[in-house]
């Protein structure tokens, strides 16, 4: 077999996020995110995470930094 294009493992996919409180921006891999949710209305995924800068966000994952899959 010959690989003609090297892809990305789903666990290594890059997501980009922005904090609603301090406006910091970050990137994370799928494995680093703990609260990935599917939005059936939009047909996509997102993840609420605690902001590593200002620590905004709750234990349930809402508030703070929201991540979306990085568009290529």
C-alpha positions in Angstrom: 0.0 0.0 0.0 1.2 3.5 -0.8 0.0 6.5 1.3 -0.6 9.4 -1.1 -1.7 12.0 1.5 -0.9 12.0 5.2 -4.0 12.9 7.2 -4.5 13.8 10.9 -5.6 11.3 13.6 -8.9 12.5 15.1 -7.3 12.7 18.5 -4.7 15.1 17.1 -7.1 17.4 15.3 -6.5 21.1 16.2 -9.2 23.2 17.7 -9.1 27.0 18.2 -10.7 28.8 21.1 -11.3 32.3 22.5 -12.2 33.3 26.1 -15.4 35.2 26.5 -14.0 37.0 29.6 -10.4 38.0 28.9 -10.4 37.5 25.1 -7.3 35.2 25.1 -7.0 32.9 22.2 -5.6 29.3 22.2 -5.2 26.1 20.2 -5.8 22.6 21.6 -6.0 19.0 20.3 -9.1 16.9 20.6 -7.4 14.8 23.4 -6.8 18.0 25.5 -10.5 19.0 25.5 -12.8 17.6 28.1 -16.3 19.0 27.2 -16.8 18.3 23.5 -20.4 18.7 22.6 -22.3 18.2 19.3 -24.8 20.9 18.4 -27.5 19.1 16.4 -29.1 22.4 15.3 -25.8 23.6 13.6 -24.4 20.1 12.8 -21.0 20.9 14.3 -19.1 20.4 17.5 -17.8 22.8 20.1 -16.2 22.6 23.5 -16.4 24.9 26.6 -13.2 24.8 28.7 -11.8 26.7 31.7 -9.6 29.5 30.5 -6.0 28.9 31.4 -5.3 32.7 31.6 -8.1 34.2 33.7 -9.6 30.8 34.9 -13.1 31.8 33.8 -15.4 28.8 33.4 -17.3 26.4 35.6 -16.9 22.8 36.6 -19.7 21.9 34.1 -17.7 23.4 31.3 -19.8 26.5 30.5 -18.3 29.9 30.4 -14.7 30.7 29.8 -13.1 29.6 26.6 -15.1 28.1 23.7 -13.3 26.0 21.1 -14.3 25.0 17.6 -12.5 22.7 15.1 -9.9 24.6 13.1 -11.0 25.2 9.6 -8.4 24.3 7.0 
